Amino acid sequence: MHLKLNVMTKDIKERARHKAFAKISFLQLENRTYVRDIKAGGAGRLSVDLLQRCLSSNKNELLTWQYIAKLIETDE
């Protein structure tokens, strides 16, 4: 039973790791898009002000996910 639990825990940790790094990659991509659109003066129907607020929110979200990823990586 202990071996099965250990394998399951490793599997869950690996899936959590992949989810966290996927989310981090997506947020980084979104942030690059926001920066590009802000430099261009807006993105069609979105104002520069709204894009800047989205970028700020995403930066905070990114910090949170980086912290989660760190916790996953350092868990023994």
All heavy atoms as a GROMACS GRO file, in nm:
protein
  619
    1MET      N    1   0.082  -0.120   0.000
    1MET     CA    2   0.000   0.000   0.000
    1MET      C    3   0.086   0.126   0.000
    1MET      O    4   0.057   0.220  -0.069
    1MET     CB    5  -0.094  -0.005   0.121
    1MET     CG    6  -0.184   0.113   0.132
    1MET     SD    7  -0.310   0.107   0.004
    1MET     CE    8  -0.406   0.246   0.048
    2HIS      N    9   0.193   0.125   0.080
    2HIS     CA   10   0.280   0.242   0.088
    2HIS      C   11   0.345   0.272  -0.046
    2HIS      O   12   0.356   0.388  -0.087
    2HIS     CB   13   0.384   0.219   0.197
    2HIS     CG   14   0.478   0.334   0.219
    2HIS    ND1   15   0.466   0.455   0.159
    2HIS    CD2   16   0.586   0.347   0.300
    2HIS    CE1   17   0.562   0.536   0.198
    2HIS    NE2   18   0.637   0.472   0.284
    3LEU      N   19   0.388   0.170  -0.118
    3LEU     CA   20   0.450   0.188  -0.249
    3LEU      C   21   0.351   0.249  -0.348
    3LEU      O   22   0.386   0.340  -0.423
    3LEU     CB   23   0.503   0.055  -0.303
    3LEU     CG   24   0.574   0.060  -0.438
    3LEU    CD1   25   0.694   0.153  -0.433
    3LEU    CD2   26   0.618  -0.078  -0.480
    4LYS      N   27   0.228   0.200  -0.346
    4LYS     CA   28   0.125   0.253  -0.435
    4LYS      C   29   0.097   0.400  -0.404
    4LYS      O   30   0.083   0.481  -0.495
    4LYS     CB   31  -0.003   0.170  -0.421
    4LYS     CG   32  -0.110   0.208  -0.519
    4LYS     CD   33  -0.229   0.116  -0.507
    4LYS     CE   34  -0.336   0.153  -0.609
    4LYS     NZ   35  -0.451   0.065  -0.600
    5LEU      N   36   0.091   0.436  -0.278
    5LEU     CA   37   0.068   0.574  -0.237
    5LEU      C   38   0.184   0.663  -0.282
    5LEU      O   39   0.163   0.774  -0.330
    5LEU     CB   40   0.048   0.583  -0.086
    5LEU     CG   41   0.018   0.721  -0.029
    5LEU    CD1   42  -0.113   0.775  -0.087
    5LEU    CD2   43   0.009   0.715   0.122
    6ASN      N   44   0.305   0.613  -0.269
    6ASN     CA   45   0.424   0.687  -0.310
    6ASN      C   46   0.422   0.714  -0.461
    6ASN      O   47   0.454   0.824  -0.506
    6ASN     CB   48   0.550   0.612  -0.269
    6ASN     CG   49   0.674   0.697  -0.282
    6ASN    OD1   50   0.668   0.819  -0.279
    6ASN    ND2   51   0.788   0.632  -0.297
    7VAL      N   52   0.386   0.614  -0.541
    7VAL     CA   53   0.378   0.630  -0.686
    7VAL      C   54   0.269   0.730  -0.721
    7VAL      O   55   0.287   0.817  -0.807
    7VAL     CB   56   0.352   0.494  -0.755
    7VAL    CG1   57   0.320   0.513  -0.902
    7VAL    CG2   58   0.473   0.404  -0.738
    8MET      N   59   0.154   0.722  -0.654
    8MET     CA   60   0.044   0.813  -0.679
    8MET      C   61   0.085   0.956  -0.643
    8MET      O   62   0.055   1.050  -0.716
    8MET     CB   63  -0.080   0.771  -0.599
    8MET     CG   64  -0.205   0.846  -0.639
    8MET     SD   65  -0.355   0.776  -0.570
    8MET     CE   66  -0.332   0.806  -0.397
    9THR      N   67   0.153   0.974  -0.532
    9THR     CA   68   0.199   1.106  -0.490
    9THR      C   69   0.296   1.164  -0.592
    9THR      O   70   0.288   1.282  -0.626
    9THR     CB   71   0.264   1.098  -0.351
    9THR    OG1   72   0.170   1.045  -0.259
    9THR    CG2   73   0.309   1.234  -0.304
   10LYS      N   74   0.388   1.083  -0.642
   10LYS     CA   75   0.482   1.129  -0.745
   10LYS      C   76   0.408   1.171  -0.871
   10LYS      O   77   0.440   1.272  -0.934
   10LYS     CB   78   0.585   1.022  -0.777
   10LYS     CG   79   0.693   1.006  -0.674
   10LYS     CD   80   0.796   0.904  -0.719
   10LYS     CE   81   0.907   0.893  -0.621
   10LYS     NZ   82   1.010   0.796  -0.664
   11ASP      N   83   0.307   1.093  -0.910
   11ASP     CA   84   0.228   1.123  -1.028
   11ASP      C   85   0.153   1.255  -1.012
   11ASP      O   86   0.153   1.339  -1.102
   11ASP     CB   87   0.130   1.010  -1.057
   11ASP     CG   88   0.050   1.033  -1.184
   11ASP    OD1   89   0.112   1.061  -1.288
   11ASP    OD2   90  -0.075   1.023  -1.177
   12ILE      N   91   0.093   1.274  -0.897
   12ILE     CA   92   0.020   1.399  -0.871
   12ILE      C   93   0.115   1.518  -0.871
   12ILE      O   94   0.085   1.623  -0.927
   12ILE     CB   95  -0.057   1.389  -0.737
   12ILE    CG1   96  -0.173   1.289  -0.751
   12ILE    CG2   97  -0.109   1.526  -0.693
   12ILE    CD1   98  -0.239   1.253  -0.621
   13LYS      N   99   0.230   1.501  -0.808
   13LYS     CA  100   0.329   1.610  -0.805
   13LYS      C  101   0.375   1.644  -0.947
   13LYS      O  102   0.386   1.761  -0.981
   13LYS     CB  103   0.449   1.570  -0.718
   13LYS     CG  104   0.552   1.678  -0.708
   13LYS     CD  105   0.667   1.638  -0.619
   13LYS     CE  106   0.775   1.744  -0.619
   13LYS     NZ  107   0.890   1.707  -0.539
   14GLU      N  108   0.397   1.543  -1.029
   14GLU     CA  109   0.441   1.567  -1.166
   14GLU      C  110   0.332   1.640  -1.246
   14GLU      O  111   0.361   1.733  -1.322
   14GLU     CB  112   0.479   1.435  -1.233
   14GLU     CG  113   0.542   1.451  -1.370
   14GLU     CD  114   0.678   1.520  -1.365
   14GLU    OE1  115   0.743   1.526  -1.260
   14GLU    OE2  116   0.719   1.571  -1.472
   15ARG      N  117   0.207   1.599  -1.229
   15ARG     CA  118   0.098   1.666  -1.299
   15ARG      C  119   0.082   1.810  -1.251
   15ARG      O  120   0.060   1.901  -1.331
   15ARG     CB  121  -0.033   1.588  -1.282
   15ARG     CG  122  -0.035   1.462  -1.367
   15ARG     CD  123  -0.169   1.394  -1.364
   15ARG     NE  124  -0.192   1.339  -1.231
   15ARG     CZ  125  -0.310   1.326  -1.174
   15ARG    NH1  126  -0.418   1.362  -1.238
   15ARG    NH2  127  -0.322   1.275  -1.053
   16ALA      N  128   0.097   1.832  -1.120
   16ALA     CA  129   0.089   1.968  -1.066
   16ALA      C  130   0.202   2.054  -1.121
   16ALA      O  131   0.181   2.171  -1.157
   16ALA     CB  132   0.096   1.962  -0.913
   17ARG      N  133   0.320   1.995  -1.131
   17ARG     CA  134   0.435   2.067  -1.186
   17ARG      C  135   0.408   2.109  -1.331
   17ARG      O  136   0.431   2.224  -1.369
   17ARG     CB  137   0.558   1.976  -1.179
   17ARG     CG  138   0.685   2.038  -1.229
   17ARG     CD  139   0.800   1.936  -1.214
   17ARG     NE  140   0.917   1.987  -1.280
   17ARG     CZ  141   0.944   1.975  -1.410
   17ARG    NH1  142   0.861   1.911  -1.488
   17ARG    NH2  143   1.054   2.026  -1.461
   18HIS      N  144   0.356   2.016  -1.411
   18HIS     CA  145   0.326   2.047  -1.551
   18HIS      C  146   0.219   2.154  -1.562
   18HIS      O  147   0.230   2.246  -1.646
   18HIS     CB  148   0.283   1.922  -1.627
   18HIS     CG  149   0.396   1.828  -1.656
   18HIS    ND1  150   0.497   1.858  -1.743
   18HIS    CD2  151   0.423   1.705  -1.607
   18HIS    CE1  152   0.582   1.757  -1.748
   18HIS    NE2  153   0.540   1.663  -1.666
   19LYS      N  154   0.117   2.148  -1.480
   19LYS     CA  155   0.009   2.248  -1.483
   19LYS      C  156   0.063   2.385  -1.446
   19LYS      O  157   0.029   2.485  -1.508
   19LYS     CB  158  -0.104   2.209  -1.388
   19LYS     CG  159  -0.195   2.103  -1.444
   19LYS     CD  160  -0.312   2.082  -1.348
   19LYS     CE  161  -0.416   1.994  -1.410
   19LYS     NZ  162  -0.499   2.063  -1.506
   20ALA      N  163   0.145   2.391  -1.342
   20ALA     CA  164   0.200   2.519  -1.297
   20ALA      C  165   0.288   2.582  -1.406
   20ALA      O  166   0.274   2.701  -1.436
   20ALA     CB  167   0.279   2.501  -1.168
   21PHE      N  168   0.375   2.502  -1.466
   21PHE     CA  169   0.464   2.558  -1.568
   21PHE      C  170   0.389   2.593  -1.697
   21PHE      O  171   0.424   2.689  -1.765
   21PHE     CB  172   0.583   2.465  -1.593
   21PHE     CG  173   0.685   2.477  -1.484
   21PHE    CD1  174   0.694   2.380  -1.384
   21PHE    CD2  175   0.771   2.586  -1.478
   21PHE    CE1  176   0.785   2.392  -1.281
   21PHE    CE2  177   0.863   2.598  -1.375
   21PHE     CZ  178   0.870   2.502  -1.276
   22ALA      N  179   0.282   2.521  -1.727
   22ALA     CA  180   0.199   2.557  -1.842
   22ALA      C  181   0.130   2.691  -1.816
   22ALA      O  182   0.125   2.777  -1.905
   22ALA     CB  183   0.095   2.448  -1.869
   23LYS      N  184   0.079   2.709  -1.697
   23LYS     CA  185   0.013   2.835  -1.662
   23LYS      C  186   0.113   2.951  -1.666
   23LYS      O  187   0.082   3.059  -1.717
   23LYS     CB  188  -0.051   2.824  -1.523
   23LYS     CG  189  -0.130   2.944  -1.482
   23LYS     CD  190  -0.254   2.961  -1.568
   23LYS     CE  191  -0.341   3.073  -1.512
   23LYS     NZ  192  -0.463   3.090  -1.589
   24ILE      N  193   0.233   2.929  -1.615
   24ILE     CA  194   0.337   3.032  -1.617
   24ILE      C  195   0.370   3.069  -1.762
   24ILE      O  196   0.378   3.188  -1.796
   24ILE     CB  197   0.463   2.983  -1.542
   24ILE    CG1  198   0.436   2.982  -1.392
   24ILE    CG2  199   0.584   3.071  -1.575
   24ILE    CD1  200   0.541   2.910  -1.310
   25SER      N  201   0.385   2.971  -1.848
   25SER     CA  202   0.416   2.997  -1.989
   25SER      C  203   0.304   3.077  -2.056
   25SER      O  204   0.330   3.171  -2.132
   25SER     CB  205   0.438   2.867  -2.065
   25SER     OG  206   0.552   2.802  -2.018
   26PHE      N  207   0.180   3.040  -2.027
   26PHE     CA  208   0.066   3.110  -2.086
   26PHE      C  209   0.060   3.255  -2.038
   26PHE      O  210   0.039   3.346  -2.120
   26PHE     CB  211  -0.065   3.038  -2.052
   26PHE     CG  212  -0.185   3.106  -2.108
   26PHE    CD1  213  -0.215   3.098  -2.243
   26PHE    CD2  214  -0.268   3.180  -2.025
   26PHE    CE1  215  -0.326   3.162  -2.296
   26PHE    CE2  216  -0.379   3.246  -2.077
   26PHE     CZ  217  -0.409   3.236  -2.212
   27LEU      N  218   0.081   3.278  -1.909
   27LEU     CA  219   0.079   3.414  -1.856
   27LEU      C  220   0.192   3.498  -1.916
   27LEU      O  221   0.173   3.615  -1.948
   27LEU     CB  222   0.089   3.412  -1.703
   27LEU     CG  223  -0.036   3.365  -1.630
   27LEU    CD1  224  -0.005   3.337  -1.483
   27LEU    CD2  225  -0.150   3.465  -1.643
   28GLN      N  226   0.309   3.439  -1.934
   28GLN     CA  227   0.420   3.511  -1.995
   28GLN      C  228   0.387   3.550  -2.140
   28GLN      O  229   0.417   3.661  -2.183
   28GLN     CB  230   0.548   3.427  -1.989
   28GLN     CG  231   0.603   3.415  -1.849
   28GLN     CD  232   0.716   3.316  -1.838
   28GLN    OE1  233   0.725   3.219  -1.914
   28GLN    NE2  234   0.804   3.336  -1.741
   29LEU      N  235   0.326   3.459  -2.211
   29LEU     CA  236   0.285   3.488  -2.349
   29LEU      C  237   0.181   3.600  -2.352
   29LEU      O  238   0.192   3.693  -2.432
   29LEU     CB  239   0.229   3.362  -2.414
   29LEU     CG  240   0.172   3.379  -2.556
   29LEU    CD1  241   0.283   3.419  -2.652
   29LEU    CD2  242   0.106   3.250  -2.601
   30GLU      N  243   0.082   3.591  -2.264
   30GLU     CA  244  -0.019   3.697  -2.256
   30GLU      C  245   0.045   3.831  -2.224
   30GLU      O  246   0.009   3.934  -2.283
   30GLU     CB  247  -0.121   3.666  -2.147
   30GLU     CG  248  -0.242   3.592  -2.193
   30GLU     CD  249  -0.350   3.587  -2.086
   30GLU    OE1  250  -0.317   3.583  -1.966
   30GLU    OE2  251  -0.466   3.586  -2.126
   31ASN      N  252   0.140   3.833  -2.132
   31ASN     CA  253   0.206   3.958  -2.094
   31ASN      C  254   0.283   4.018  -2.210
   31ASN      O  255   0.280   4.140  -2.230
   31ASN     CB  256   0.297   3.936  -1.973
   31ASN     CG  257   0.220   3.919  -1.845
   31ASN    OD1  258   0.100   3.942  -1.839
   31ASN    ND2  259   0.288   3.876  -1.741
   32ARG      N  260   0.349   3.936  -2.288
   32ARG     CA  261   0.420   3.988  -2.406
   32ARG      C  262   0.320   4.048  -2.506
   32ARG      O  263   0.348   4.152  -2.566
   32ARG     CB  264   0.502   3.876  -2.472
   32ARG     CG  265   0.627   3.839  -2.394
   32ARG     CD  266   0.721   3.750  -2.473
   32ARG     NE  267   0.663   3.622  -2.509
   32ARG     CZ  268   0.669   3.511  -2.437
   32ARG    NH1  269   0.732   3.513  -2.322
   32ARG    NH2  270   0.614   3.399  -2.479
   33THR      N  271   0.205   3.985  -2.519
   33THR     CA  272   0.102   4.037  -2.609
   33THR      C  273   0.049   4.170  -2.557
   33THR      O  274   0.031   4.266  -2.636
   33THR     CB  275  -0.013   3.936  -2.623
   33THR    OG1  276   0.041   3.813  -2.674
   33THR    CG2  277  -0.121   3.986  -2.717
   34TYR      N  278   0.023   4.180  -2.427
   34TYR     CA  279  -0.023   4.306  -2.369
   34TYR      C  280   0.079   4.418  -2.392
   34TYR      O  281   0.042   4.529  -2.431
   34TYR     CB  282  -0.050   4.292  -2.219
   34TYR     CG  283  -0.174   4.213  -2.185
   34TYR    CD1  284  -0.175   4.126  -2.076
   34TYR    CD2  285  -0.291   4.224  -2.259
   34TYR    CE1  286  -0.287   4.052  -2.043
   34TYR    CE2  287  -0.404   4.150  -2.226
   34TYR     CZ  288  -0.401   4.066  -2.119
   34TYR     OH  289  -0.513   3.993  -2.085
   35VAL      N  290   0.206   4.389  -2.368
   35VAL     CA  291   0.312   4.488  -2.388
   35VAL      C  292   0.314   4.534  -2.534
   35VAL      O  293   0.320   4.654  -2.563
   35VAL     CB  294   0.449   4.434  -2.343
   35VAL    CG1  295   0.563   4.524  -2.390
   35VAL    CG2  296   0.452   4.416  -2.192
   36ARG      N  297   0.307   4.440  -2.626
   36ARG     CA  298   0.306   4.473  -2.768
   36ARG      C  299   0.187   4.561  -2.803
   36ARG      O  300   0.201   4.662  -2.872
   36ARG     CB  301   0.303   4.344  -2.851
   36ARG     CG  302   0.308   4.369  -3.002
   36ARG     CD  303   0.261   4.250  -3.082
   36ARG     NE  304   0.118   4.229  -3.056
   36ARG     CZ  305   0.056   4.112  -3.060
   36ARG    NH1  306   0.123   4.002  -3.086
   36ARG    NH2  307  -0.073   4.103  -3.037
   37ASP      N  308   0.069   4.524  -2.754
   37ASP     CA  309  -0.052   4.600  -2.785
   37ASP      C  310  -0.050   4.739  -2.721
   37ASP      O  311  -0.100   4.836  -2.780
   37ASP     CB  312  -0.176   4.523  -2.742
   37ASP     CG  313  -0.201   4.399  -2.827
   37ASP    OD1  314  -0.138   4.388  -2.935
   37ASP    OD2  315  -0.281   4.314  -2.785
   38ILE      N  316   0.008   4.749  -2.602
   38ILE     CA  317   0.020   4.880  -2.536
   38ILE      C  318   0.111   4.970  -2.618
   38ILE      O  319   0.080   5.087  -2.643
   38ILE     CB  320   0.070   4.865  -2.391
   38ILE    CG1  321  -0.040   4.802  -2.305
   38ILE    CG2  322   0.115   4.998  -2.334
   38ILE    CD1  323   0.008   4.753  -2.168
   39LYS      N  324   0.224   4.916  -2.664
   39LYS     CA  325   0.317   4.994  -2.747
   39LYS      C  326   0.253   5.039  -2.877
   39LYS      O  327   0.285   5.146  -2.929
   39LYS     CB  328   0.443   4.912  -2.776
   39LYS     CG  329   0.536   4.899  -2.658
   39LYS     CD  330   0.660   4.818  -2.694
   39LYS     CE  331   0.750   4.802  -2.574
   39LYS     NZ  332   0.868   4.719  -2.605
   40ALA      N  333   0.161   4.957  -2.929
   40ALA     CA  334   0.093   4.990  -3.054
   40ALA      C  335  -0.021   5.088  -3.034
   40ALA      O  336  -0.084   5.130  -3.131
   40ALA     CB  337   0.042   4.862  -3.120
   41GLY      N  338  -0.049   5.124  -2.908
   41GLY     CA  339  -0.154   5.221  -2.882
   41GLY      C  340  -0.292   5.160  -2.861
   41GLY      O  341  -0.392   5.229  -2.866
   42GLY      N  342  -0.297   5.033  -2.838
   42GLY     CA  343  -0.425   4.966  -2.814
   42GLY      C  344  -0.441   4.847  -2.905
   42GLY      O  345  -0.367   4.829  -3.001
   43ALA      N  346  -0.541   4.767  -2.875
   43ALA     CA  347  -0.565   4.646  -2.954
   43ALA      C  348  -0.708   4.648  -3.005
   43ALA      O  349  -0.795   4.579  -2.955
   43ALA     CB  350  -0.539   4.522  -2.871
   44GLY      N  351  -0.733   4.731  -3.103
   44GLY     CA  352  -0.868   4.737  -3.159
   44GLY      C  353  -0.966   4.794  -3.059
   44GLY      O  354  -0.965   4.912  -3.030
   45ARG      N  355  -1.051   4.707  -3.003
   45ARG     CA  356  -1.155   4.755  -2.913
   45ARG      C  357  -1.110   4.772  -2.769
   45ARG      O  358  -1.187   4.816  -2.684
   45ARG     CB  359  -1.276   4.663  -2.921
   45ARG     CG  360  -1.246   4.523  -2.875
   45ARG     CD  361  -1.371   4.436  -2.881
   45ARG     NE  362  -1.349   4.317  -2.804
   45ARG     CZ  363  -1.338   4.196  -2.855
   45ARG    NH1  364  -1.351   4.178  -2.982
   45ARG    NH2  365  -1.317   4.093  -2.778
   46LEU      N  366  -0.985   4.732  -2.737
   46LEU     CA  367  -0.934   4.745  -2.601
   46LEU      C  368  -0.847   4.869  -2.587
   46LEU      O  369  -0.754   4.889  -2.666
   46LEU     CB  370  -0.853   4.621  -2.561
   46LEU     CG  371  -0.926   4.487  -2.565
   46LEU    CD1  372  -0.831   4.375  -2.529
   46LEU    CD2  373  -1.046   4.488  -2.473
   47SER      N  374  -0.876   4.950  -2.487
   47SER     CA  375  -0.798   5.072  -2.465
   47SER      C  376  -0.663   5.039  -2.402
   47SER      O  377  -0.645   4.933  -2.342
   47SER     CB  378  -0.875   5.167  -2.374
   47SER     OG  379  -0.882   5.115  -2.243
   48VAL      N  380  -0.571   5.133  -2.414
   48VAL     CA  381  -0.439   5.116  -2.353
   48VAL      C  382  -0.455   5.104  -2.201
   48VAL      O  383  -0.388   5.022  -2.138
   48VAL     CB  384  -0.346   5.234  -2.390
   48VAL    CG1  385  -0.218   5.231  -2.309
   48VAL    CG2  386  -0.314   5.231  -2.539
   49ASP      N  387  -0.546   5.181  -2.143
   49ASP     CA  388  -0.568   5.175  -1.999
   49ASP      C  389  -0.612   5.035  -1.956
   49ASP      O  390  -0.561   4.981  -1.858
   49ASP     CB  391  -0.674   5.279  -1.958
   49ASP     CG  392  -0.697   5.280  -1.809
   49ASP    OD1  393  -0.599   5.301  -1.734
   49ASP    OD2  394  -0.814   5.259  -1.767
   50LEU      N  395  -0.705   4.977  -2.028
   50LEU     CA  396  -0.752   4.842  -1.996
   50LEU      C  397  -0.638   4.740  -2.013
   50LEU      O  398  -0.620   4.652  -1.930
   50LEU     CB  399  -0.871   4.803  -2.082
   50LEU     CG  400  -0.927   4.662  -2.060
   50LEU    CD1  401  -0.971   4.644  -1.915
   50LEU    CD2  402  -1.042   4.636  -2.154
   51LEU      N  403  -0.561   4.754  -2.118
   51LEU     CA  404  -0.449   4.663  -2.141
   51LEU      C  405  -0.346   4.674  -2.028
   51LEU      O  406  -0.290   4.572  -1.984
   51LEU     CB  407  -0.382   4.693  -2.276
   51LEU     CG  408  -0.464   4.658  -2.399
   51LEU    CD1  409  -0.401   4.720  -2.523
   51LEU    CD2  410  -0.477   4.508  -2.415
   52GLN      N  411  -0.322   4.796  -1.981
   52GLN     CA  412  -0.227   4.815  -1.871
   52GLN      C  413  -0.278   4.751  -1.743
   52GLN      O  414  -0.200   4.690  -1.668
   52GLN     CB  415  -0.199   4.964  -1.849
   52GLN     CG  416  -0.116   5.024  -1.959
   52GLN     CD  417  -0.105   5.176  -1.951
   52GLN    OE1  418  -0.194   5.243  -1.898
   52GLN    NE2  419   0.004   5.229  -2.005
   53ARG      N  420  -0.408   4.760  -1.717
   53ARG     CA  421  -0.466   4.695  -1.599
   53ARG      C  422  -0.458   4.543  -1.611
   53ARG      O  423  -0.429   4.474  -1.513
   53ARG     CB  424  -0.609   4.741  -1.576
   53ARG     CG  425  -0.613   4.884  -1.518
   53ARG     CD  426  -0.752   4.928  -1.480
   53ARG     NE  427  -0.812   4.982  -1.601
   53ARG     CZ  428  -0.941   4.973  -1.632
   53ARG    NH1  429  -1.025   4.911  -1.552
   53ARG    NH2  430  -0.987   5.026  -1.743
   54CYS      N  431  -0.483   4.492  -1.731
   54CYS     CA  432  -0.471   4.347  -1.754
   54CYS      C  433  -0.328   4.301  -1.732
   54CYS      O  434  -0.304   4.196  -1.670
   54CYS     CB  435  -0.518   4.312  -1.894
   54CYS     SG  436  -0.695   4.328  -1.920
   55LEU      N  437  -0.233   4.377  -1.782
   55LEU     CA  438  -0.092   4.344  -1.766
   55LEU      C  439  -0.053   4.343  -1.619
   55LEU      O  440   0.013   4.250  -1.572
   55LEU     CB  441  -0.003   4.442  -1.845
   55LEU     CG  442   0.147   4.423  -1.833
   55LEU    CD1  443   0.190   4.286  -1.882
   55LEU    CD2  444   0.219   4.533  -1.910
   56SER      N  445  -0.097   4.443  -1.546
   56SER     CA  446  -0.067   4.451  -1.403
   56SER      C  447  -0.125   4.331  -1.328
   56SER      O  448  -0.058   4.269  -1.244
   56SER     CB  449  -0.122   4.581  -1.346
   56SER     OG  450  -0.100   4.587  -1.207
   57SER      N  451  -0.248   4.297  -1.359
   57SER     CA  452  -0.313   4.182  -1.296
   57SER      C  453  -0.240   4.053  -1.330
   57SER      O  454  -0.217   3.967  -1.243
   57SER     CB  455  -0.458   4.175  -1.343
   57SER     OG  456  -0.520   4.059  -1.293
   58ASN      N  457  -0.201   4.038  -1.456
   58ASN     CA  458  -0.130   3.918  -1.500
   58ASN      C  459   0.006   3.906  -1.433
   58ASN      O  460   0.052   3.795  -1.404
   58ASN     CB  461  -0.113   3.918  -1.652
   58ASN     CG  462  -0.213   3.829  -1.720
   58ASN    OD1  463  -0.321   3.805  -1.668
   58ASN    ND2  464  -0.178   3.783  -1.838
   59LYS      N  465   0.072   4.019  -1.411
   59LYS     CA  466   0.203   4.014  -1.344
   59LYS      C  467   0.189   3.959  -1.203
   59LYS      O  468   0.270   3.878  -1.158
   59LYS     CB  469   0.267   4.153  -1.342
   59LYS     CG  470   0.323   4.195  -1.476
   59LYS     CD  471   0.387   4.333  -1.467
   59LYS     CE  472   0.449   4.374  -1.599
   59LYS     NZ  473   0.510   4.507  -1.591
   60ASN      N  474   0.082   4.001  -1.133
   60ASN     CA  475   0.057   3.948  -0.998
   60ASN      C  476   0.024   3.799  -1.004
   60ASN      O  477   0.070   3.721  -0.920
   60ASN     CB  478  -0.056   4.026  -0.930
   60ASN     CG  479  -0.014   4.165  -0.892
   60ASN    OD1  480   0.102   4.190  -0.863
   60ASN    ND2  481  -0.108   4.257  -0.890
   61GLU      N  482  -0.056   3.761  -1.100
   61GLU     CA  483  -0.093   3.620  -1.119
   61GLU      C  484   0.032   3.537  -1.148
   61GLU      O  485   0.049   3.426  -1.097
   61GLU     CB  486  -0.194   3.609  -1.233
   61GLU     CG  487  -0.248   3.471  -1.253
   61GLU     CD  488  -0.357   3.432  -1.154
   61GLU    OE1  489  -0.397   3.514  -1.071
   61GLU    OE2  490  -0.400   3.315  -1.160
   62LEU      N  491   0.121   3.591  -1.230
   62LEU     CA  492   0.245   3.522  -1.264
   62LEU      C  493   0.330   3.499  -1.139
   62LEU      O  494   0.385   3.390  -1.120
   62LEU     CB  495   0.322   3.602  -1.369
   62LEU     CG  496   0.455   3.545  -1.416
   62LEU    CD1  497   0.438   3.406  -1.475
   62LEU    CD2  498   0.519   3.639  -1.518
   63LEU      N  499   0.341   3.601  -1.055
   63LEU     CA  500   0.419   3.585  -0.931
   63LEU      C  501   0.360   3.474  -0.843
   63LEU      O  502   0.434   3.395  -0.784
   63LEU     CB  503   0.421   3.717  -0.854
   63LEU     CG  504   0.505   3.830  -0.915
   63LEU    CD1  505   0.485   3.958  -0.836
   63LEU    CD2  506   0.652   3.792  -0.921
   64THR      N  507   0.228   3.468  -0.838
   64THR     CA  508   0.162   3.364  -0.759
   64THR      C  509   0.195   3.226  -0.814
   64THR      O  510   0.230   3.135  -0.738
   64THR     CB  511   0.010   3.386  -0.759
   64THR    OG1  512  -0.017   3.516  -0.704
   64THR    CG2  513  -0.061   3.279  -0.677
   65TRP      N  514   0.184   3.209  -0.945
   65TRP     CA  515   0.211   3.078  -1.005
   65TRP      C  516   0.358   3.041  -0.996
   65TRP      O  517   0.393   2.924  -0.982
   65TRP     CB  518   0.160   3.074  -1.149
   65TRP     CG  519   0.015   3.044  -1.151
   65TRP    CD1  520  -0.088   3.133  -1.168
   65TRP    CD2  521  -0.047   2.917  -1.129
   65TRP    NE1  522  -0.209   3.068  -1.159
   65TRP    CE2  523  -0.186   2.935  -1.134
   65TRP    CE3  524   0.002   2.789  -1.104
   65TRP    CZ2  525  -0.277   2.831  -1.117
   65TRP    CZ3  526  -0.088   2.685  -1.088
   65TRP    CH2  527  -0.225   2.707  -1.094
   66GLN      N  528   0.448   3.140  -1.002
   66GLN     CA  529   0.589   3.110  -0.984
   66GLN      C  530   0.616   3.061  -0.842
   66GLN      O  531   0.696   2.970  -0.820
   66GLN     CB  532   0.674   3.234  -1.017
   66GLN     CG  533   0.678   3.262  -1.165
   66GLN     CD  534   0.741   3.396  -1.198
   66GLN    OE1  535   0.736   3.491  -1.119
   66GLN    NE2  536   0.800   3.405  -1.316
   67TYR      N  537   0.545   3.118  -0.746
   67TYR     CA  538   0.559   3.074  -0.607
   67TYR      C  539   0.505   2.931  -0.592
   67TYR      O  540   0.568   2.846  -0.526
   67TYR     CB  541   0.485   3.171  -0.515
   67TYR     CG  542   0.491   3.132  -0.370
   67TYR    CD1  543   0.610   3.144  -0.298
   67TYR    CD2  544   0.380   3.082  -0.304
   67TYR    CE1  545   0.616   3.108  -0.164
   67TYR    CE2  546   0.386   3.046  -0.171
   67TYR     CZ  547   0.504   3.058  -0.102
   67TYR     OH  548   0.511   3.021   0.030
   68ILE      N  549   0.390   2.904  -0.652
   68ILE     CA  550   0.334   2.769  -0.648
   68ILE      C  551   0.430   2.668  -0.709
   68ILE      O  552   0.454   2.561  -0.654
   68ILE     CB  553   0.196   2.765  -0.719
   68ILE    CG1  554   0.092   2.844  -0.637
   68ILE    CG2  555   0.150   2.622  -0.742
   68ILE    CD1  556  -0.038   2.870  -0.710
   69ALA      N  557   0.488   2.704  -0.823
   69ALA     CA  558   0.584   2.614  -0.889
   69ALA      C  559   0.705   2.589  -0.800
   69ALA      O  560   0.754   2.476  -0.790
   69ALA     CB  561   0.628   2.673  -1.023
   70LYS      N  562   0.751   2.693  -0.731
   70LYS     CA  563   0.865   2.679  -0.640
   70LYS      C  564   0.830   2.582  -0.526
   70LYS      O  565   0.910   2.497  -0.489
   70LYS     CB  566   0.904   2.815  -0.583
   70LYS     CG  567   1.018   2.811  -0.484
   70LYS     CD  568   1.047   2.949  -0.430
   70LYS     CE  569   1.146   2.940  -0.317
   70LYS     NZ  570   1.160   3.067  -0.246
   71LEU      N  571   0.708   2.595  -0.472
   71LEU     CA  572   0.666   2.506  -0.365
   71LEU      C  573   0.660   2.361  -0.414
   71LEU      O  574   0.700   2.269  -0.343
   71LEU     CB  575   0.529   2.547  -0.311
   71LEU     CG  576   0.523   2.678  -0.234
   71LEU    CD1  577   0.379   2.710  -0.196
   71LEU    CD2  578   0.611   2.673  -0.109
   72ILE      N  579   0.610   2.342  -0.534
   72ILE     CA  580   0.602   2.206  -0.591
   72ILE      C  581   0.743   2.149  -0.609
   72ILE      O  582   0.769   2.034  -0.576
   72ILE     CB  583   0.526   2.207  -0.724
   72ILE    CG1  584   0.377   2.242  -0.701
   72ILE    CG2  585   0.539   2.073  -0.797
   72ILE    CD1  586   0.301   2.276  -0.827
   73GLU      N  587   0.833   2.230  -0.661
   73GLU     CA  588   0.970   2.184  -0.689
   73GLU      C  589   1.048   2.153  -0.562
   73GLU      O  590   1.132   2.064  -0.561
   73GLU     CB  591   1.045   2.290  -0.772
   73GLU     CG  592   0.996   2.302  -0.914
   73GLU     CD  593   1.018   2.175  -0.995
   73GLU    OE1  594   1.132   2.125  -0.998
   73GLU    OE2  595   0.922   2.128  -1.054
   74THR      N  596   1.023   2.226  -0.455
   74THR     CA  597   1.102   2.209  -0.332
   74THR      C  598   1.040   2.111  -0.236
   74THR      O  599   1.100   2.078  -0.134
   74THR     CB  600   1.124   2.343  -0.261
   74THR    OG1  601   0.999   2.404  -0.230
   74THR    CG2  602   1.208   2.436  -0.348
   75ASP      N  603   0.920   2.061  -0.266
   75ASP     CA  604   0.854   1.963  -0.179
   75ASP      C  605   0.929   1.831  -0.186
   75ASP      O  606   0.962   1.781  -0.291
   75ASP     CB  607   0.708   1.942  -0.226
   75ASP     CG  608   0.638   1.838  -0.144
   75ASP    OD1  609   0.649   1.843  -0.020
   75ASP    OD2  610   0.571   1.752  -0.203
   76GLU      N  611   0.955   1.776  -0.073
   76GLU     CA  612   1.026   1.647  -0.067
   76GLU      C  613   0.930   1.534  -0.053
   76GLU      O  614   0.851   1.509   0.016
   76GLU     CB  615   1.128   1.649   0.046
   76GLU     CG  616   1.239   1.748   0.022
   76GLU     CD  617   1.326   1.715  -0.098
   76GLU    OE1  618   1.353   1.596  -0.125
   76GLU    OE2  619   1.367   1.808  -0.168
   0.00000   0.00000   0.00000
